[in-house]
Amino acid sequence: MNYIAHLTAVMERIAKDDRLNPSHVSLYLALFQFWNMNRFNNPISIHREDTMRLSKIGSKNTYHKCITELSQWGFFLYCPSHNPMKGSTVKMYKFGTSSGTTTGTSSETTTEQVPVQALVPSINNTNNNKLSKQNKQGERKTNFTPPSLEEVLEFFKIQKFVLEEAEPFFLYYQANGWLVGKTKMKNWQAAAKNWILRSKKFQSEKAGKLAPHHLHAKPTNYEETL
């Protein structure tokens, strides 16, 4: 299982799917973390309370809607147990593999795989190469170089902030091309500090019983000045 290749392929797909909102993304990342803890074995057993807590989703209706839609849209296969004494299961699909997308074994092919497989060739097509060249030209103009996940993790560590927030920060801006609003980012460290400040504010608001879904919301106008 190639951790980076999988997440890169997933985030590219998320970026192209206008049906998704921040709750879908945070829920997928929470399930990916459970899958990671299970050493990428399928299926994984999940409990709603734990998944909602990790994904920062406060509404049961939102949780059920998002996990059902992600399953229908081919990100994974969700099998609810309808039994409070037994957890539901999720079979995660693998993205970014050399042969396309798999679900563990060749004998487990399902209809949910079809739209996923169809997306793989488009990632490396001519249009994507043109987009890559445009991005590189934009980077030369602004002298901005996107950081690696390791650099982001090290920065969050230096800031003495929870490392669990480093990966969502990296994946969010990796998916949108490191843009702040419609402008190319100039300073990712400043954006990371603002992310940390908003996260701390969210934790404070959470203690005051405010809705917890603002953590991964679209960057504020403050970020657009970075």
N, C-alpha and C positions, 0 to 999 in steps of 0.2 A: 504494500500500500504506500503510494507516494503522497505524503501529507501535503506538500506544497503544490504539486501538480493537481491534486484533487480540489483543493480550495480555490486555486486559480481558475480552474474550469467552472466550478460552481459559481464563483462571483462573476465571471463573464456571462454566464447564463442568467444570473439574477439581474445584471445590468441591462440585459436586453428584454427582460420580461416586465412589461408595464403593469401587469396585474398585481405585482408584489408590493407590499408596503413594509415599513420598518419592523412591524410585528412578525411578518413572515421571515425576515432575515434573521432577527434575533432568535426566533424559535428554531430555525434550521441550525444556527451556530450552537445552540444549547444541545440539540440532539447530536450534532457532530462531536461535541465534547464528551457526551455519554458514550458514544461509539468509540472514541479515542480511549476512554478509560476501560472499555471492554476489549482493548487491543484489536479493534476493527473487526471483531467477530460478529456475525449476524445470526439471528436477529438480536436486538437489545431490548431489555425489559425496562419500561419507563413508568413513572408515577406522576400524575398530573401536578401535584403540589411541588415536587422537586423541579419539574420541567418549567413550570410557571415562574418559580423563584429564580432560576438561572437565566431564563429568557427575559425577565423583567416584565412579564405580561400579567396584569392585575385582574383581568376579567376572564371568567371561565368561558363565556360565550366567544370572546375573541380567540382564546386558546383553541377551543374545539373547531372554530371556523378556519383558523390558519392551518392547523395540523391536517384537517380534512382536505383543504384545498392543495396544500403542498403534496399530499399523497396523490390526489387526482392529477396534478400537473407533472408527476413523474420525478419528484425529487427523492422520494423514498416510498416504501409501502407501509402504511399504518394499519394495524390490526387491533382495534379496540376490544378489550376483554369483557366489558359490561359487568364486571365482577369486582366489587370493592376490595375483595381479599386477594385478588390477583392482578398484577400490573398488565397494562397493554404492551404490545410489542411493536417494534419498528424495524424494518429491514432496510438498511441504508444502501443506496446505490453508489457504485464507484464511478467517479468522473475523472477524466484526464488520463485514462490508460491508453497504451499504445494501440489497443484493438477496439477502442471505443468504451462503452459503459457496460459494466457487468454487475451482477447481483450476487456474486459468490461462486456459483457453479454454472456450467453451460446448460444443465438440466433444469434450471430454475427460471428460464426465460418467461417473462410475463408481458402482457400488453402494455404495462406502464413503461417498459423500456423503449418502446418504439419512438416516441417523440424525443427522448433523451439521445438516442443514437443518431437521430437525424440532425441534431445540432452540432455534433462533433466536427464534421468536415468544414462547417462554416467558420470555425474558430481560426483555421489556418488558410482561408481563401484569399483571393487577390485583394478584396476590399479591406480585409484586416491588415494586409501588408501596407496598403496605402495609408490607412489610419495610423499605423505604427510610424511611418515616415513623417506624417503630419505632427504626431506627438513629439518626435525627436526634434523637428524643426522648432516647435513651440518651446521645448526645453532649452534649446540653444539660445533663443531670444531672451528668455527669462533667467538663464543660468541656474535653473532649478533641476536637481537630480532627485527623483523619488527615492526614499530610503528603502532598505530591505526590512523584512520582518525582524531580523536579528537586531538591526540598528534601533528600531522602534522599541523593542523589548528592553534594550540596554538603556535607552533614554528614560523610559518609565521607571526602570530600576533606580537610576540616578536621582530621579525626582521623588523617590521613595513613595511611589503610588502603586496600587494593586496592579500586578502584571496581567490580571484577567481583562483589564480594559485596553491593554496594548494591542491585542489581536483584533478586536472590533474596530478600533481606530484605523489600523492598517488596512483591514479588509474594506471598510467603508470608502476610504479615499482611493484605494486600489481599483475599486469597482467603478468609481466615477471619473477616473483619469486624473486624480489629484487636482480637482477643481474646487474653488471656493466660490459658490454661486456659479457664474459663468466665466470666471477668471481663473487663469492658471495660478496655482499656489506658488508663492514666493519663498515661504519659510515654513517647513513642516514642523519644526520644533515649536514655533509660536502656535501653530494650529493644535499641536499635541497639548501644550499648556492650557489652551482654551478648552480643549476636550476634558482635561483633568478638572478644571474649574467648574465646568458644567456638570461633571459627574459628582463632584463634591456637593454642589448645590442641589442636585437631584437627591442625594442621600439625605440632605437636610430637609428637603421638602417631603421626602418619603416618611420621615419621622413625624411630620405634621399631617399625615394621612392624605397627601396629594397623590394624584394618579402617577404610577411609576413608568409611564411609557415615553417620557420625554428624554430619557437618557440618550437614545440613539436616533432622535428626531433630526430633521434637516438642520444643518448648521445655521446659527443665528446671524443677523446682520453684522454682529461684531466680528465674526469670522471672515466676512467678506472684505474686511479692511486689511486682512493679513497679506 
